[in-house]
Amino acid sequence: QLQVVESGGGSVQPGGSLRLSCASSEILFAYYSVGWFRRAPGKEREGVSCTSKDGSTIYADSVKGRFSISRHNANKTVILEMNALTPEDTGTYYCAAENIRCTVFLGHTPDKWPLRFGSWGQGTQVTVSS
């Protein structure tokens, strides 16, 4: 698996925005799909968004219209822009890279997405609270 590192978490009020970054130093980064995941307190890790090597993207229903994922292969980074945050978005956010297509997650609930990824970083904390 590709090694990646998350950054950019923090604390915001409801309605606020945060920008998370997933970075890699590996030269094969452009050939891997990258997913963002989160683990809310007391819950299992679930998928949030995924971008394939061709730049196509998918989103969990809970974040559609609010979150945006983009990849920047020259910098070996994937950005997750999060807007209109709610307390339900609170959790530890992880990214991971795998040699798959994100379309494999279509028709599957987000709790199944992490099963296809094998290497996890430390994550970055996102707290949405007033």
C-alpha positions as a Markdown table, in Angstrom:
| # | Residue | x | y | z |
|---|---|---|---|---|
| 1 | Gln | 0.0 | 0.0 | 0.0 |
| 2 | Leu | 0.9 | 3.6 | -0.4 |
| 3 | Gln | 1.9 | 5.6 | 2.7 |
| 4 | Val | 0.0 | 8.8 | 3.2 |
| 5 | Val | -0.2 | 11.5 | 5.9 |
| 6 | Glu | -3.3 | 13.5 | 6.9 |
| 7 | Ser | -3.3 | 17.1 | 8.0 |
| 8 | Gly | -5.6 | 20.1 | 8.4 |
| 9 | Gly | -8.0 | 19.2 | 11.1 |
| 10 | Gly | -9.3 | 21.5 | 13.7 |
| 11 | Ser | -12.2 | 22.9 | 15.6 |
| 12 | Val | -15.0 | 24.9 | 14.0 |
| 13 | Gln | -18.5 | 26.1 | 14.7 |
| 14 | Pro | -21.5 | 24.6 | 12.9 |
| 15 | Gly | -21.7 | 26.0 | 9.4 |
| 16 | Gly | -17.9 | 26.5 | 9.2 |
| 17 | Ser | -15.4 | 25.0 | 6.8 |
| 18 | Leu | -12.1 | 23.1 | 7.0 |
| 19 | Arg | -9.6 | 21.9 | 4.4 |
| 20 | Leu | -7.9 | 18.5 | 4.9 |
| 21 | Ser | -4.8 | 17.4 | 3.0 |
| 22 | Cys | -3.6 | 13.9 | 2.3 |
| 23 | Ala | 0.0 | 13.8 | 1.2 |
| 24 | Ser | 2.3 | 11.2 | -0.1 |
| 25 | Ser | 6.0 | 11.1 | -1.1 |
| 26 | Glu | 5.6 | 8.0 | -3.3 |
| 27 | Ile | 6.2 | 8.3 | -7.0 |
| 28 | Leu | 3.3 | 6.0 | -7.8 |
| 29 | Phe | 0.8 | 8.2 | -6.1 |
| 30 | Ala | -0.9 | 9.3 | -9.4 |
| 31 | Tyr | -1.8 | 5.7 | -10.1 |
| 32 | Tyr | -3.7 | 5.1 | -6.9 |
| 33 | Ser | -7.2 | 5.9 | -5.8 |
| 34 | Val | -7.4 | 7.9 | -2.6 |
| 35 | Gly | -10.2 | 7.8 | -0.2 |
| 36 | Trp | -11.1 | 9.9 | 2.8 |
| 37 | Phe | -12.8 | 8.3 | 5.8 |
| 38 | Arg | -13.9 | 9.2 | 9.2 |
| 39 | Arg | -14.5 | 7.6 | 12.6 |
| 40 | Ala | -17.0 | 9.4 | 14.8 |
| 41 | Pro | -16.9 | 8.8 | 18.5 |
| 42 | Gly | -18.3 | 5.4 | 19.3 |
| 43 | Lys | -18.8 | 4.4 | 15.7 |
| 44 | Glu | -17.0 | 2.4 | 13.0 |
| 45 | Arg | -14.9 | 4.0 | 10.4 |
| 46 | Glu | -16.8 | 5.0 | 7.3 |
| 47 | Gly | -16.1 | 6.3 | 3.8 |
| 48 | Val | -16.6 | 10.0 | 3.0 |
| 49 | Ser | -15.2 | 10.5 | -0.5 |
| 50 | Cys | -12.9 | 8.8 | -3.0 |
| 51 | Thr | -11.0 | 10.0 | -6.1 |
| 52 | Ser | -9.8 | 7.6 | -8.7 |
| 53 | Lys | -6.5 | 8.0 | -10.7 |
| 54 | Asp | -8.5 | 9.5 | -13.5 |
| 55 | Gly | -9.9 | 12.2 | -11.2 |
| 56 | Ser | -13.4 | 10.8 | -11.0 |
| 57 | Thr | -15.0 | 11.2 | -7.6 |
| 58 | Ile | -17.7 | 9.7 | -5.4 |
| 59 | Tyr | -19.2 | 10.9 | -2.1 |
| 60 | Ala | -21.1 | 9.4 | 0.7 |
| 61 | Asp | -24.7 | 10.7 | 0.7 |
| 62 | Ser | -24.2 | 12.4 | 4.1 |
| 63 | Val | -21.6 | 14.8 | 2.6 |
| 64 | Lys | -22.8 | 15.3 | -1.0 |
| 65 | Gly | -23.1 | 19.0 | -1.8 |
| 66 | Arg | -21.0 | 20.0 | 1.2 |
| 67 | Phe | -17.6 | 18.3 | 0.7 |
| 68 | Ser | -15.4 | 18.4 | -2.3 |
| 69 | Ile | -12.4 | 16.1 | -3.1 |
| 70 | Ser | -9.7 | 17.0 | -5.5 |
| 71 | Arg | -6.3 | 15.5 | -6.4 |
| 72 | His | -3.1 | 17.3 | -7.3 |
| 73 | Asn | -0.8 | 14.6 | -8.6 |
| 74 | Ala | 2.1 | 17.1 | -9.2 |
| 75 | Asn | 2.2 | 17.7 | -5.5 |
| 76 | Lys | 1.1 | 14.2 | -4.6 |
| 77 | Thr | -1.8 | 15.5 | -2.5 |
| 78 | Val | -5.5 | 15.0 | -2.3 |
| 79 | Ile | -7.6 | 17.8 | -0.7 |
| 80 | Leu | -10.9 | 17.4 | 1.0 |
| 81 | Glu | -12.8 | 20.7 | 1.3 |
| 82 | Met | -15.5 | 20.5 | 3.9 |
| 83 | Asn | -18.2 | 23.2 | 4.0 |
| 84 | Ala | -21.4 | 23.7 | 6.0 |
| 85 | Leu | -20.0 | 21.5 | 8.8 |
| 86 | Thr | -22.4 | 20.1 | 11.4 |
| 87 | Pro | -21.7 | 18.4 | 14.7 |
| 88 | Glu | -22.4 | 15.1 | 13.0 |
| 89 | Asp | -19.2 | 15.6 | 11.0 |
| 90 | Thr | -17.1 | 15.4 | 14.1 |
| 91 | Gly | -14.6 | 12.6 | 14.2 |
| 92 | Thr | -11.1 | 11.5 | 13.2 |
| 93 | Tyr | -10.5 | 11.8 | 9.5 |
| 94 | Tyr | -8.2 | 9.4 | 7.7 |
| 95 | Cys | -7.0 | 9.1 | 4.1 |
| 96 | Ala | -5.8 | 5.9 | 2.4 |
| 97 | Ala | -4.6 | 4.9 | -1.0 |
| 98 | Glu | -5.2 | 1.7 | -2.9 |
| 99 | Asn | -4.8 | 0.3 | -6.4 |
| 100 | Ile | -8.6 | 0.1 | -7.1 |
| 101 | Arg | -11.2 | 2.2 | -8.7 |
| 102 | Cys | -13.6 | 4.2 | -6.5 |
| 103 | Thr | -16.5 | 2.9 | -8.5 |
| 104 | Val | -16.2 | -0.4 | -6.6 |
| 105 | Phe | -18.0 | 1.5 | -3.8 |
| 106 | Leu | -21.0 | 2.4 | -5.8 |
| 107 | Gly | -24.0 | 0.6 | -4.4 |
| 108 | His | -22.2 | -0.1 | -1.1 |
| 109 | Thr | -22.9 | 1.7 | 2.2 |
| 110 | Pro | -20.0 | 3.9 | 3.4 |
| 111 | Asp | -19.2 | 1.5 | 6.3 |
| 112 | Lys | -18.0 | -1.0 | 3.7 |
| 113 | Trp | -15.6 | 1.3 | 2.0 |
| 114 | Pro | -12.7 | 0.9 | 4.5 |
| 115 | Leu | -12.6 | -2.9 | 3.9 |
| 116 | Arg | -10.9 | -2.3 | 0.6 |
| 117 | Phe | -8.0 | -0.3 | 2.1 |
| 118 | Gly | -5.2 | -1.8 | 4.0 |
| 119 | Ser | -2.9 | 0.9 | 5.3 |
| 120 | Trp | -4.0 | 3.7 | 7.7 |
| 121 | Gly | -2.3 | 6.8 | 9.0 |
| 122 | Gln | -2.8 | 8.5 | 12.4 |
| 123 | Gly | -5.7 | 10.6 | 11.1 |
| 124 | Thr | -6.6 | 14.2 | 11.9 |
| 125 | Gln | -9.2 | 15.4 | 14.3 |
| 126 | Val | -12.2 | 17.4 | 13.2 |
| 127 | Thr | -14.5 | 18.9 | 15.9 |
| 128 | Val | -17.6 | 20.8 | 15.0 |
| 129 | Ser | -19.2 | 22.4 | 18.1 |
| 130 | Ser | -20.7 | 25.7 | 19.2 |
